Amino acid sequence: MNLHRRFAKLNDVDLFYLDTGSKGPAILCLHGRWGRGETWYDFMQRYGDRYRIIAPDQRGHGWSGKPLCRYTAEEMADDMVQLLNILEIDSAIVVGHSMGGQVAGYLAALDPKLVEALAILDKSPAGPAERSRIPLSEIKAVDPVTKDWPLPFDSLKQADYYIRKEATTEISYSYFMSSLIETPEGYNMLFSTEAMAVGIAYNQDWHHLLPSIECPVLLVRAKDNEAVPDEELSRMQALIANCRSYTMSHPHHNVYLSDKEEFYTCFDEFLRSI
């Protein structure tokens, strides 16, 4: 399978995306915070012969633009509306992990005609009841994950040593290493640390959107992971009309990377159901 690497010019941002260009129904894959479309590579290999898989770098991440904005789920969902329209895709199966799951949920609730089915991976709608009213200019551009990292790293060796030391698992290590890039100043991250900070600052609870999601929904969570506790899963199931759930046997947050065969078995069953 040959991946196509392209840019789409949206209203206020250039969006980089991977595209299998395959025939068949479309699957839109949305990565989590600090991630890239590249993290879906194995998924694209798995399903690219039957589906057209599109995996963008969302705004603020990877090779996509990093404009001065609030990086809300609404803005990022609108990016996906524009991208699907540019690609002339009338509807897609949307799979989102963590932050990407929130963007996917907003897309399904606000533009239901574009979403044939939805998979939300290890993401709860819980958050602040109201969005922060702090002006964008006053948000401290401090990413809580990388704030103490000596960016840019002086060498690849230093970057490898430091990220491996900070990462809790091999999956986390690979996740961050995939966003590492050499620049004239040293080795830095492709994601914007300012965008990460702003997106977190303006996050908001989105339980109210769940009843508006009418398509089939799959909820996948990690075992014993704080991202989606039992009471939260029950609440989500009660609010979504057409919903099924699955708990992975592995505790890692990146459920589509932790045990790929287990995840694919679950996802295959979901695909057959729709």
C-alpha positions as CSV (number, residue, x, y, z in Angstrom):
1,M,0.0,0.0,0.0
2,N,1.3,3.4,-1.0
3,L,0.4,6.3,1.2
4,H,-0.3,9.7,-0.3
5,R,1.0,12.6,1.8
6,R,-0.8,15.9,1.0
7,F,-1.9,19.2,2.2
8,A,-5.4,20.6,2.2
9,K,-5.9,24.4,2.3
10,L,-8.7,25.1,4.8
11,N,-10.1,28.5,5.7
12,D,-7.5,29.4,8.3
13,V,-5.0,26.5,8.3
14,D,-3.1,24.2,6.0
15,L,-3.8,20.6,7.0
16,F,-1.4,17.8,6.3
17,Y,-2.9,14.4,5.9
18,L,-2.2,10.8,5.0
19,D,-4.5,9.1,2.5
20,T,-4.5,5.5,1.3
21,G,-6.4,6.6,-1.8
22,S,-8.2,3.2,-1.7
23,K,-11.6,2.4,-3.1
24,G,-14.3,1.7,-0.5
25,P,-15.9,3.5,2.4
26,A,-13.9,6.2,4.1
27,I,-12.5,6.0,7.6
28,L,-11.2,9.2,9.2
29,C,-8.7,8.6,11.9
30,L,-8.0,11.4,14.5
31,H,-5.0,11.2,16.7
32,G,-4.7,12.4,20.3
33,R,-3.0,15.4,21.8
34,W,0.8,15.5,21.0
35,G,0.2,12.9,18.3
36,R,0.2,12.7,14.5
37,G,-1.6,11.0,11.7
38,E,1.4,8.8,11.4
39,T,0.4,6.9,14.6
40,W,-2.4,5.3,12.6
41,Y,0.1,3.7,10.1
42,D,-0.5,0.1,11.3
43,F,-4.3,0.7,11.2
44,M,-4.0,2.0,7.6
45,Q,-2.1,-1.1,6.7
46,R,-4.7,-3.3,8.3
47,Y,-7.7,-1.7,6.6
48,G,-6.3,0.1,3.6
49,D,-7.3,-2.7,1.1
50,R,-11.0,-2.4,2.0
51,Y,-11.4,1.2,3.1
52,R,-10.0,4.6,2.2
53,I,-8.2,5.7,5.3
54,I,-7.5,9.4,5.9
55,A,-5.3,10.4,8.9
56,P,-4.7,14.1,9.2
57,D,-2.3,15.9,11.5
58,Q,-4.7,18.1,13.4
59,R,-4.1,21.8,13.7
60,G,-1.2,22.5,16.1
61,H,0.3,19.1,15.4
62,G,2.7,17.5,13.0
63,W,3.1,19.2,9.6
64,S,-0.2,21.0,9.8
65,G,-0.5,24.7,10.5
66,K,-0.3,26.1,14.0
67,P,-2.4,29.3,13.8
68,L,-3.1,31.6,16.8
69,C,-6.5,30.3,17.9
70,R,-8.2,28.6,20.8
71,Y,-7.8,25.0,19.6
72,T,-11.3,24.0,20.7
73,A,-13.0,20.8,19.7
74,E,-15.5,22.9,17.6
75,E,-12.6,24.5,15.6
76,M,-11.0,21.1,15.1
77,A,-14.2,19.4,14.1
78,D,-14.9,22.1,11.6
79,D,-11.4,21.4,10.1
80,M,-12.6,17.8,9.5
81,V,-15.8,19.1,7.9
82,Q,-13.7,21.1,5.5
83,L,-11.3,18.3,4.8
84,L,-14.1,15.8,4.0
85,N,-15.7,18.4,1.7
86,I,-12.4,19.0,-0.1
87,L,-11.9,15.3,-0.5
88,E,-15.6,15.0,-1.7
89,I,-16.4,12.4,0.9
90,D,-20.1,12.5,1.8
91,S,-19.8,10.4,4.9
92,A,-17.1,8.5,6.8
93,I,-16.6,6.2,9.7
94,V,-14.8,8.3,12.2
95,V,-12.3,6.9,14.8
96,G,-10.8,9.3,17.4
97,H,-8.4,8.6,20.2
98,S,-8.3,10.8,23.3
99,M,-8.4,14.4,22.1
100,G,-9.3,13.0,18.7
101,G,-12.2,11.2,20.3
102,Q,-13.6,14.5,21.5
103,V,-13.2,16.0,18.1
104,A,-14.9,13.0,16.5
105,G,-17.7,13.3,19.0
106,Y,-18.3,17.0,18.2
107,L,-18.2,16.1,14.5
108,A,-20.9,13.4,14.9
109,A,-23.1,15.6,17.0
110,L,-22.8,18.8,15.0
111,D,-22.6,17.4,11.5
112,P,-24.3,14.0,11.7
113,K,-24.7,13.6,7.9
114,L,-20.9,13.3,7.6
115,V,-20.5,10.5,10.2
116,E,-21.7,7.0,9.3
117,A,-20.4,5.5,12.5
118,L,-18.2,6.6,15.4
119,A,-15.5,5.0,17.5
120,I,-14.3,7.0,20.6
121,L,-11.1,5.5,22.0
122,D,-10.3,6.0,25.7
123,K,-11.9,9.5,26.0
124,S,-14.5,10.7,28.5
125,P,-16.6,13.9,27.9
126,A,-15.8,15.1,31.4
127,G,-14.3,18.5,31.8
128,P,-14.9,22.0,33.2
129,A,-18.6,22.9,33.2
130,E,-17.8,26.2,31.5
131,R,-15.1,27.2,29.1
132,S,-12.4,29.5,30.5
133,R,-13.0,33.2,29.8
134,I,-9.3,34.1,30.0
135,P,-8.4,36.0,26.9
136,L,-6.2,34.0,24.5
137,S,-3.4,36.6,24.9
138,E,-3.3,35.8,28.6
139,I,-3.1,32.0,28.4
140,K,0.3,30.8,29.6
141,A,1.9,28.9,26.7
142,V,3.2,26.1,28.9
143,D,2.5,22.6,27.9
144,P,2.2,20.5,31.1
145,V,3.9,17.5,29.5
146,T,6.9,19.1,27.9
147,K,7.3,22.2,30.2
148,D,10.5,20.8,31.8
149,W,12.0,19.3,28.7
150,P,15.2,21.0,27.5
151,L,13.8,21.8,24.1
152,P,15.3,22.0,21.6
153,F,17.5,19.0,22.3
154,D,21.2,19.4,21.4
155,S,21.4,16.0,19.7
156,L,19.4,13.0,18.7
157,K,21.2,11.1,21.4
158,Q,20.1,13.6,24.0
159,A,16.5,13.6,22.7
160,D,16.3,9.8,22.6
161,Y,17.7,9.5,26.2
162,Y,15.4,12.2,27.6
163,I,12.2,11.1,25.9
164,R,12.9,7.5,26.9
165,K,13.5,8.6,30.5
166,E,10.2,10.6,30.6
167,A,8.0,8.1,28.8
168,T,6.3,5.6,31.1
169,T,6.1,2.9,28.4
170,E,7.6,1.9,25.0
171,I,4.3,3.0,23.4
172,S,4.6,6.5,24.9
173,Y,8.3,6.7,23.9
174,S,7.4,5.8,20.2
175,Y,4.4,8.2,20.3
176,F,6.6,11.2,21.2
177,M,9.6,10.2,19.1
178,S,7.4,10.2,16.0
179,S,7.0,13.9,16.5
180,L,10.7,14.6,16.9
181,I,12.3,16.6,14.1
182,E,15.7,18.1,13.5
183,T,15.8,21.9,13.0
184,P,18.8,24.3,12.6
185,E,18.4,25.0,16.4
186,G,18.4,21.4,17.4
187,Y,15.9,18.6,17.8
188,N,12.4,19.8,18.6
189,M,8.8,18.5,18.6
190,L,6.5,18.9,15.6
191,F,3.6,19.8,17.7
192,S,3.2,23.3,19.1
193,T,3.6,23.4,22.8
194,E,1.6,26.7,22.8
195,A,-1.2,24.9,21.0
196,M,-1.2,22.1,23.5
197,A,-1.4,24.6,26.4
198,V,-4.2,26.6,24.8
199,G,-6.2,23.5,23.9
200,I,-6.1,22.2,27.4
201,A,-6.9,25.7,28.9
202,Y,-10.1,26.0,26.7
203,N,-11.3,22.4,27.2
204,Q,-15.0,22.0,28.2
205,D,-17.3,19.2,29.3
206,W,-19.3,17.8,26.4
207,H,-21.8,15.3,27.9
208,H,-24.6,17.5,26.5
209,L,-23.6,16.5,23.0
210,L,-23.9,12.8,23.4
211,P,-27.7,12.5,23.0
212,S,-27.3,14.2,19.6
213,I,-25.2,11.4,18.3
214,E,-27.5,9.1,16.3
215,C,-25.0,6.9,14.4
216,P,-23.7,3.6,15.8
217,V,-21.0,4.2,18.4
218,L,-18.2,2.1,19.7
219,L,-16.5,3.1,23.0
220,V,-13.2,1.5,23.7
221,R,-11.3,2.1,27.0
222,A,-8.2,0.8,28.6
223,K,-8.2,-1.6,31.5
224,D,-8.0,0.2,34.9
225,N,-7.3,3.5,33.2
226,E,-8.4,6.7,34.8
227,A,-9.4,8.2,31.4
228,V,-12.8,6.5,31.4
229,P,-13.8,5.1,34.9
230,D,-16.7,2.8,35.3
231,E,-19.2,5.5,36.3
232,E,-18.2,7.6,33.3
233,L,-18.6,4.7,30.9
234,S,-22.1,4.0,32.3
235,R,-23.1,7.6,31.9
236,M,-21.9,7.7,28.3
237,Q,-23.8,4.5,27.5
238,A,-26.9,6.0,29.0
239,L,-26.7,9.2,26.9
240,I,-25.8,7.6,23.5
241,A,-28.8,5.8,21.9
242,N,-26.9,3.3,19.7
243,C,-23.8,2.4,21.7
244,R,-21.6,-0.6,22.5
245,S,-18.4,-0.7,24.5
246,Y,-15.3,-2.7,25.0
247,T,-12.6,-2.7,27.7
248,M,-9.2,-3.7,26.6
249,S,-7.2,-6.2,28.6
250,H,-4.2,-3.8,28.5
251,P,-4.0,-0.7,30.7
252,H,-2.3,1.6,28.2
253,H,-4.2,4.8,27.1
254,N,-3.3,4.3,23.5
255,V,-5.7,1.4,23.1
256,Y,-5.2,1.1,19.3
257,L,-1.5,0.6,19.8
258,S,-1.3,-1.4,23.1
259,D,-2.6,-4.7,21.8
260,K,-3.3,-4.3,18.1
261,E,-4.8,-7.7,17.5
262,E,-7.2,-7.4,20.4
263,F,-8.2,-3.9,19.2
264,Y,-8.6,-5.1,15.6
265,T,-10.8,-8.0,16.7
266,C,-13.1,-5.6,18.5
267,F,-13.1,-3.1,15.7
268,D,-13.7,-5.7,13.0
269,E,-16.8,-6.7,14.9
270,F,-18.0,-3.1,15.0
271,L,-17.4,-2.8,11.3
272,R,-19.5,-5.9,10.6
273,S,-22.3,-4.5,12.7
274,I,-22.6,-1.3,10.6
